[in-house]
Amino acid sequence: MRNPFRQGGRGVAAALLLTLALTGCASSGGPAAAPPAPTSVSVTKPYDKLRPTEVRIPKIQADSSLLAVAVDHTGQIAVPSVKQPMQAAWYRLSPVPGDVGPAIILGHVDGNHQPGIFYKLKDLAVGDEIFVTRSDGKNLRFVVDHTTQVPKDQFPTDAVYGNTDQPQLRLITCGGVFDHAEHSYKDNIVVYANLT
């Protein structure tokens, strides 16, 4: 099967990211979102290939192991439970951090009435460091290039998922105003970083 992050796969990646952008976050401030439909790929399914195992961001004091997540039977990205908002995840259909292309790591801004692992993600600025440990023992250092906040209905799919000629990292969470009717934030925060 062809990797959706390689040449010609942007349509699949765009659809998956749009799904994440529209459904990936809930808040501790409003009623809990309806439970997701059963998934065809469990969030915690064992993944024995090369993968990232931890993300650490000193500036915002974020440190989490990484679950390997994929998509469910409806095509939505499986995300860590909002009841465990300090858990981050790597989207395993994206490149492994350190490989060429945009590796995707996502986490909640909040959940279960407490801040999430990416609660302060919006505070990252150019030059801030992000460390990713992989299952092969490598500890990779990425440096933030820029951070954006965008409405979910204007998500920059090509910029986030588009092919790159070097190893890059994208961190994604929710942000902006909380929409109580939709039980979700209106915006996404996206951090772009380069391997050093």
N, C-alpha and C positions, 0 to 999 in steps of 0.2 A: 504494500500500500504506500502510496506517495505521501510524503510529509506535507501537511498543509502550509508549512512555513517556507517551503522551497519554491522554486519557480512555478508559476501557474496556480498556486494554492491559495491566493489571497481571498478568493470568493468564499471558500470554506472557512478560512480564518476570520474573515469579516463577519460572517454569520455567527460564528461562535463567540467572538468578542462582543458583538452587539447584544447577544443573549446575556453575557456576563454584565455588560454595562447596564442593562435594563433590569436585571433581577438579582445581581450578586450581593446586595447589602441590605441589611435591616438595621433597625435602631433599637437601642435600649429605651429610648424616650417614648416610643409608641407601642401599639399592640404588636404582638409577634405576628410575623407573616405566616401564611398558611404553610403547613409542612410540604416539602417538595414531593413530587411523585416518586415512586420507587425508581432507582437508577439501575441501568444495565451495567455500569461500571462503578463499583463501590469506591468511595473516597479513600478508603484505607486498604484497597486491594494491594497485596504484596507486589513490589516492583523491584526485580533483582538486577536490572541493567544499570549502567552508569547513570547516576542521578544526583541532584543536589540534596543535601541532608539538613542543612542549617542556613539561615540568613541572620546576619547581625548588622545593626545600624547604630553605631555608637552615639551619634548626635542626638537621636531620639530615644535612646535606650530601648531599642527593639531587638529582641533576640528570640528566635523560634526555630524549632525543628520544622522540616518541610514535609508535608504530605504530598504524594504524587496523585494529582487528580486528572480526570479526563472529562468525558461528556456522558450524559445519561441518554436514555432511549429517545428523548425528545430533542436532543441536540444541545441541551443547555450544559454549560460548564458546571461540574459538581464543585461545590465550595465547602470549606470546613463548616461545621455546625456553628450557627450564631450563638449557641450555648457555650461554645469554647472560643471566644473572640480573640484570644491571644495566640491562636494557631494559624500559621501561614501555610500556603500551599504553592507548589510549582505545577504549572499546567504542562503535563507530560507530553503533549503533542507539540509543544514548542521545543526549540533546541535546549540541550543541557547547557547551563551557564558555563562559559568558556569556549563553547563551540561557536562557529560563525552563525550569526542570526540573532534575533531578539528573543531571549529567554524571558518567560513570563512568570512573575511571582505575584500572588494576590493575597490579600488579607482584609479582615473587617476593620472598619473605623471604630465600631463599637458593637456591643451585643450583650444580652443577658444583664442589662443595667450596669454595664461597666465599659471603660475604654477598651478598644481592640488593639491588636498588634500594630496596626498602621494608623492609630489615632493621631499621631503627630507627623504623618508622612508629608503633609502639605508644608511643613517647616523646612524640608530639605532644600538646599540651595547648591548652586554650582560649586564643585570641589568637595562636597561632603562624600564620605566613604561608606561603601556598602560591602560587606564581606559575605561570601558564599562558600560554604564547605561542601565538597562533593564526596561521594561514596568511595572514590579512589584515593582519598586522603588529601587532595589538593585544596588549599585555602585560597580562593580567588579574591582579588581586590578590584572593585568597580568604583568609579568616581562619577558623581552626578554631573550630567551635562545640562539638564534643565528639568523643571517641574511645571506641569500645567494643570489647570482646573477647567473642565469643560462640561457643558450640559450633556447628559446621557444621550439625548437625541442628536447630538452633533459630535459623537465620539470620533476621534481621529484614527480610524481603522488602519489606513495605509501607513500612517506614521508609527503606530504601535506594532502592527503585524508585518509591515512591508519588509521585503528582503533587504539584508544589509551585507556588506562585505567584510565585516569584522564582528567579533563577539560583543554583544550588547545585552543590557538588562532593562526590563520594564517592570516597575512595581505599580500595582493598581489597587485602589480602594475607592470607597465612596466619599462624597464631601458635599459641601454647600448646604442648602436648606433642606430640611426633612419634610417630605410630602406625607402627611398623616393619612390621606386617602389611599395612597399607593403603598404605604408602609415601607418607604424607601427614600434615600436621598436623591436629589435632583441632578447632582453632578458626579463626575468621577475625578479623582486626583490621579495623575499619571506621572511617574518619575522615570526619566530616561537616563541611563548610565552606561559608561563605556568601560571595558576591561583595561586595566593598566598593567 
